[in-house]
Structure formats: structure tokens, C-alpha cells
Amino acid sequence: GFGSGVAAGLPGERDITLWTRVDDVDRNSRVRLEVARDRGFARTVLRRDVRVPSIRDFTARARVTGLQPGAEYFYRFTTKREGSTVGRFRTARPADSAEPVRIGVFSCMDYRSGYYTGHRALAEEQDLDLVVCLGDYIYEQVFYPGPDDRRDTTGADGDGYVMSLAEYRDKYRLYKADPDLQALHAAHPFVAIWDDHEVEDNYNGDRVDAASKDTRPRSLPERRRQGYLAFYEYMPRVRMTPVDTKIYGSIPLGANAEVFLLDQRQYRDPQPCGDELLVPCLEVDAPRTFLGQEQKAWFKRALTSSKARWKLVANQLMIMSLDSAPGQTLNVDAWDGYAAERREVLEHVLANGVEDLAFLTGDIHTFFAGDVFTTGRRLGGRAVATEFVAGSMTSLGLEDQFPAAALPAITAGLRATNPHLRYVELSRRGYAVVEARPSELRVAYKGPASTTVRDSPVSTFARFRVAAGSPQVLPG
């Protein structure tokens, strides 16, 4: 069977990667792939056999070429006995297309925390050109409580803690068995970047986080290798060589948008001040790399050379500062801990006249929207971009650590201390829909009333717009 569903990824104008996994086979096999212009497969444009290698945990993928730009297609996989769900995708719009581009954005989808109601709603969104997961597609251990029927018993001890390749594979199969997540993958082309939980909480490069309280014996480089292998196996993307771990790059989507994908874990130096939260840190301005030299050089070149109206940066961690007191950062795991490199990148943007730049961000389980200054803050900085932090799909945030009655005061304090923040929402879960138009960028924050009640109603709880040529978030 096809118990992990289907997925389409990394769309180009004339090509895309199609993915599935085959259950109940124990040796190398093949499946038939069909691609058609209609859901009933009367107008089939491709039929071909695709390998299902045992060494890749019986996952199958094919890069399909020769398609038409900006066109809708349907696809399915079949064995001799049964067929998969029918998936749908649209290829990237041609470079000169002035049509609006719509992108769904989400992150942090801890299985144990709650139901994937937001994924189902995102599946039902109309006319999405792409859905981007900004990281934490899986969680390598159980962090949060949740409904009784969302147990995570993966791992050698059945406690949800995974380290080996076989255990990471089990984790992806658990998540991908969810029907709401399967509906999302079947509905829209998709791309994911990893953050930390695809391997280990707050790791940096090939090192364990200095603040980690986890005492289980492990080799981080080996654990990272296993986590990356499973990520590639279970995502609709092609790994170029057995040792290739590069996930950064860009996806052009017509004249109005280009999506830049970053990797803010693999190449970074350790976080300053031992990565302690809420501790005054004087090391944030020291030379320290976040992106690594090669990725940083590519990113600067790519932003400067992009022909798209809106440069949308899909990245894991906040680039706006988040201070507990003026100039005192809350979280050195984000760009705040790498202030010199942030300033270098954003001053490059300013010096080269890069306009209409928006960062789309995950990680922090909170919805923010605001203006990006070269220093991260209004004080001493120049406005160069905007940022939309798209909360989390299920993973709990501050409401797990503070009583609900305290959240309004915390919100007010964050707004007062961080005047570059235009919006703060601490308790909602959900996703963002970003629409790039010639004259403006529109962003909507949406989510269910509850992630612990099945079929909870989904609503839009915030809207924003950014006028072309102005790095300022306005209410929408």
C-alpha cells in the first residue's frame, strides 16, 4: 500500500519531483507513475516505472520533466494490486508571468501536541503555488503534552526519542500516516528546509548545544547524518550525491516572487553565551557565522541578482531582534546571537538597492510581524525589509510556560521593548498565506481555535500588507 501518501516538491517551470513510499515490500521493487492534465487521467502525459529501492526505506521519487509552465497536473502511483491517492500540483509560473503568487508557510508540527487541523485547512486553500515548511517537520523527542490518541511511541524505548536511521524513519512514517498531512501533500507542491528537531534540539554545525540537558550518550555528527538521510528519503526532493547535504537555493515563481531557502543549522558557529535564554550576553557582536561563508556569499549574490518583484526568504530563525530589555536579547539561538553577520547581510541589501525583501520565519512558536532594520532594532539601524513569523502548527509556545492571564502583559511588554514589532500573538497556532502582487505583498495568519479538539474551526486572525518599495508592515 501507500500508507505515507504522495507528495510533489521543488517545482520548476517544466519539472517537479514526485514522491511516495511503498509498504509491505521487502526487496527492491518498482511502481508505475502516471501524470495527467485531468484528475480522471483521460489526458495522460506520462507513464513510467519508478524504482523503489530497499536501501532508501522503500521510498520512491522521480524528477518529471517536459511539463508546461504554470500548468496544473495530477499524478498517482500504482502497484499490481492497488493505487495511491491522486496528487495535484502546478508547475512554476513562467519568468514573465505577472499573475499573483500565493504561498503557504508553516513550521513546528510536533505530532504529540495536537491534531493537524491546520494542515487540512492549508490543503483546502485555493491556488497555492507552493507550500513551504520552515523546519521542525518532525521532533526527535517528545517535548509537549497532547491528546491521548496522539501518542508517539517511536524510538528504542518507545518514548519518542530517536537517534538511529531506523528510528528517524519510524518517526517520519508516524507523522506521514496522518490523513490531514497527507491531504496537504496531495494538494500542493511542497518544499521543506530543516531546522533543529530534524536532528537534535538547538544543535550547531556538528556540535551538541551547550545548553542541552540531554545526557544520553551520542555522537552528534553521526546522529546528524542519520537525521539528514531520513529527511532526504521522506521529502519530495532529490539528493544529488550520497554525501550532498545542501538544502539552500531558490525557487523562482514568475515575475512577482522568488523564494530563497536557507539552512541556519548546518554551517553555523556555536551560539554565544552557552545558548542560555534570558541571560544578558555581551558576545552577540563578536565575529561568528550563522550561514557559513559559502551559503552567505551565495545568498548575497542571489538577492542582488534576483529579477523578481518580491524576494521571499524562507528561513528558520528570527532576523528581527527580540529583546527583554532595550538591547538585551532574549534568544541567542536566532540571528540576534549572530549580530555581526546579520548587519553584514542587511547592509549589503541596503548598499545594493535590494527592495521588496520579506523574511518568512518559523521556530519560535509565536506569530510576529514587523520591520527589519540593519541592526535588528530601530535604534541605530536602517529599515531594509519586513518579517513575518508564522507561529507553529501544533508545537506549544509561551502558553505552555505562563498562565493565560499573564500573556496580555507579556505581549504589551514585548511591543514596548521592541518597537519594530507591528504584531505579537503568543497563543494561537496555525500558518500563513503570503500573496505577492506587483503593487503589494499580502499576508494572512490563519489557524484553528484549538489543536487539541478535532475539527476545530479555522479562521483568519490577522492580515497585513506591505506596499512595493516600502519596508514597512501595515495592517491589512
N, C-alpha and C positions, 0 to 999 in steps of 0.2 A: 504494500500500500504506500500511500504518500502522506504519512502522518505528520510531517513537518510543513506541509503546504508547498506553495510555489512562490517565487519572487523574481522580480526583474530589477536590474541595477545598472548604474553608471550609464545613463542614456547618452548616446551621441546623435548627430543628425541622421545617420544612416545605420547605426548599430546599437546593440544593447546586449547585456549579459543576462541570460535566463538560468534559473536555479531550481533544483528540487532535491529531495532525499528519498531514497527507496528503502522501505522497511522490509524485513523478512527475507533478505537475501544474505548469503554467507560467502559469496565469492564475486569476483569481477563480473559485471553484467552490463547490459545496455537497456536504454529506454528509447522510445520513439518520441521525438519532439515535433509538434505541429504549430505553425504560426499562420494566422489568417487575418483578413481585414474585417471579419464579422464574427460575432460570438457563436454563431451556428456552424462555423468552419466550412461554409459553402465556397468562400473565396480564399482558399488556402494558398499561401505564397511560399511556404517552406515545409518540407518533411525531411527529417534526418534522424539518424540514430546517434545517441549521445552515450558516451562511456559512463559507467557507474563503478569507479574503482574502489575496491575494498580498503586500500591504503588511505583514502580520503573519507572514511566512515560512510561509504555508500552515498555520498553527496555527488550530484551531477550538475555540471554547468556548461553552457555553450555561449560563445560570443557570436551572435547572429548579425550578419552584415547584409548590405544590399537593400536596406529599407528606405522608405521615403521620409524626408524631414517633416517634423510636426504632424505626423500621421498616427492614427490610433490603430492598434493591433491587439489581437487576442492570441493566447498560447495555451498549450496543455502538453502534459507528458502522459504516455501510456505504456503499460506492460502488456503482456499477452492476456492478462486476466482482468486488469482494471485501469482506470484513468484517474488523473489528478483533477483537482479543482481547475477551472478555467481562469487564467490570469489575464489582466489587461495592462497595457502600457501605451504611452505616447512617446515617440522619439522627440529629440530636442528640436526646437524651432530653428529654422534657418537663420543664419547670421544677420540677415537684413530684416527679419520679422519685427514689426513694431507692435505686435499684439502684447497685451499684458501677460506677465509671467506670474504664476501662483505656486508658492512653495509651502509645504507643511513642515514644521520644525518641532522636534521634541527631544527629550533626554530622560535618563534616570528612571528606568522602568522596573524597579525591584518587584519580582514576582510575588513574594510573600506579602508585600504591603497592601495589595488590593487588586481589584479587577481592572482589566484593560478596556474599560468603557471608553476612554479617550482614544484608544486605537480604533475602536469600532466607529466612533464619530469621525475620525480623520479618514477612515476608509470611505465614508459616505460624503466627504467633501467633494464638490464638483470641480472639474477642470484643473486639477493639480498637475503641474509639470514635473514635480519632483517632491519626494518626502525625504527629509534628512534627519537621521538620528545623530545627535551631537555627543553621543558617548553614554557609557553605562547601560548598554543594551542588556547585559547580564550583570549579576552581582556574584562575586566569587565566594561570598559567605552571606549569612543571614544577619541583617542589621536591624530590622524593624519588625514589630508585631503586625498581624493582619488577620483576615478572616480564616476560620478554621479549615475551610476547604482550599486554602492556598498554601498548603504545606510544601516546603522544599526539603526533600529528603535525599538530595544528591550528595555525593562525597563518600569517602571510605567509611565514615562514621555515621552517615545518614543525617548529618546535621546541617547540610547545605554548604559546607566548606570544601572547596575543590582546589586541587593542585596539579594533578596529572592530566595528560591529554585525554584519557578516557573519561575522567571526571568533568573536565570542561565540556566535552562532547555531550555528556548526560545533561549538563546544565542548559546548553543550547536546545536540546531536544525537549526539555521541560518547558522552556519559555515558548518555543515554536509550536508546541502542541495546543497552545491557547487559540481558540477559534477567532477571537477578536483580533489578535495579532496576525493570524493567517489572512483574515479579511483585508487588513491594511496592506499586506504584501501583495495580495492578489489584485488590488485596486489601482495601485500607482507605482511608477518606477521609484526606486529607493537607493539611498546610499547611506552608509554609516561610517563614522570615524570613532575610534576607540578613545575612551578616557582612562581612568584608573581601574575601575572594577572589572573590566575585561581581563585583568591580571591580578592586581592587588591594590588595596586602598592606598592612595597617595604615593605610589612608588615614583621614583625619579630616575630616568635612564635605566640602568641595570642595578639600581640600589634600592634597598628597603627604606621606607620612610623613617626618618629619625624619630618621629613621634609615635611610631607604631607600638601598641601594647601587645601585639601578637607574638607569642613566644614559641610558636610551633616551628620546629626545625625545617628549613627550606633553603634552596638556592634560588635567589630572585632571578638571575639570568635564565636558569632552566625553567622556572615557573613562567616567566615571561614568554619564553619560546613556545611552551605548550599552549598558553593562552592565545598567542598570536596565531598559531597553527589552527586552533579550533575556530577562531574568528574568521579566518580566510575560508575554512571549509564550509561554514554555515552562512556566509554572506554572498549575495549575488555580485561578486567581483572576481577578477582573475588575478592570481598571484603570478607575477612574471617569471620568477625563478624560485627554486626551493628555499633560497636564503633572502628573498626580497621581502622587506617589511615596510616598504614605503607606502603610506596611505595619503600623503598630501598631494594636492593637484587642484585642477579647476574643471568645472563643467559649464561651458557656455550654453546659454538658453535663449539665443536671439539677441536683438539689439538692446533689450531692456534689462537684461540680468546676466551676470556671470557669478557662479557660486565657487568660492575658494574654500578648499578643505584643508584644515591644519592638523598637525599632530603635536600636542603640547605635553606629552609624556615621555616619548622615546628618547629625545635628544637633549632633555633639559639637565641643567646642573641641579644639585640638591637645593631644596628650599632653605631660605635663610632662617636663622634663629631656631633651628631644630623643628621647624614647621609647627610650632605651638600656636594655637588660636588665642586671640585676645591678650597676647603678651607684647608689650612695647618692643619693637625691633628696630635697631639702628643700622642693620645690614642691608636694607632693601635697595639702596642706591649703589651698592658695590657691583663691579662687573660680574655678570652671571648670565648664562644663556638660558633662554626659555625654549626657543625654536631650534637651536643648533645652527651652526654657521651656514650650512648648505641650504636648509629649508628657509632660513631668514633671507638669504640672498635671492632665492627663487621668489619668495613672497613679495619682496620689494620690487623686483623686476616685473612680476606678473601684474601687480597693481598698477604700475606705471604704464604698462603696455596694453592694458585691457581696453577694448573698444566699447564695452557695454556701458549703458547709462548707469545702472546700479551695480556696484561691486559689493556682493553679499558674502561676508566672511563667516563660514560655518566653523566655529571654534568651541573648545570645551570650556574655557575659564574666563571669568570677567576681566575685561580690559579697563572699565571704569573703576576708580578707587571705591573701596567700601571701608569707611573709617568709623571707629568707635568714638574717637575724639578728633578734632582737627589735626590732620597729618599723621594720625596713628591708625595704621591699617588693621583690619580685623583678620584678614586671611592672606598669609604669605604664600599659600599654595597657588594662588592666581597670579595675574600679571602684576599685582601690587608687590609681590616678592621679587620681581624682576624689573624694577622701575627704570633702570638704565636702558635696557633693551626696548622696553615699551616706548620710551622717549625717542630712541633712535628710529624705530619703525614709524612712529607717528610724525616725527619731524621730517622724515623722508616723504611721507604723504603730503605734508604741508609744502615742502620745498618744491615738489614736482607737480603741484596743482591737481592732485588726485581728488576729485569731488564725488559726492553721492556714494559714500562708503558707509556701510552698516554692518556691525558685528552682530551675529546671531549666536547666542551663547547658552550653554547648559550648566550642569554640575551642581549648582548651589541650591536647587530645590525651591527657588523663590522667583517670583516674577518681578523683574525690574524693567524700566525703560529710562533712557537718559542720553545725555550728550557726552561725547568722548573728547577730552582735552589732552594735549600733548603730555601733560604731567599726570594724567588720570583725574585731576581735580581742576576746578575753576581757578584756584589760586596759582598764579604763575604759569598758566597754560593757555594754549590757543585751541579753540574748538575746531575739530577736523572731521568728526564722524559721529554716528549715533550707535547706540547699542540696545538690543532687545534680548533680555534674558528670559528664556521661555519656561521657567519653572521646572517641574518634574511631572512625569506621567503618573507615577504612583509613590515614589520614594518620599518619605516623610521629611518635613523641614522643621522650622522652629516650633511649630505647634506640638511636636513631639518632646520638646525640651522646656517649654514655658507654658503656663496656664493661658487659656484663650483670653482671659481678661487683661493679660499683660501685653498682648500683641498690638493693640492700638498705640500704646505708649512707645513700644519699640519702633513701630512704623514712623511715628512722629519724630522720634529721636534720630532715626536714620535719615529722614528727609532734611532735618535741620542741620545735621552734621555734614551731609553730602548734597549740597545744593544742585549738583549736576544731575541728580536723580529726579526725573519727572514723575515717576510712578513706582510704588512699592506695594506688593501684595504678598503677604507672608504665609497665608493658609490655604490658598487654592492649589489644586493640581490640574494639569492639562497640557496644552500645546499652543503653538502659534501658527497662524496662517499669514504669510507675507505675500503681498501683491505688488509687483514692480511695474509701474506705468511710466510713460515718458515724462509726465509732469510731477509725479509724486510717488512715494513709497507708502503703502497702506499696511498696517499690521493689526491683527485682531488676536486677542488672547481668549481662549475657549477652554472649557473643561466641565467635568461632571460635578454635580452638587456634592457627591461623595464617591470615594473609590472603594469603600468597604460595603456598599449596598449595590447589589446587582442592578443593572439597567437604570442607574441613576440619571436623571435628565441632564443633558449637556447644554450649556448656554455660553454666549459671548459676554465676558465680564469687563473687557477693556478694549478700546480702539485708539489707534494712533495714526498719524500721518507725518511724513517728512517731505517738505517741498524740495524739488530738484534744485541743487545749488546751495542749499541751506542745511548745515549740520545741526539741526535743532528738532527735537521731538515735540510735536504738537498734539493735543487731544484730537481724536478722530471723529 
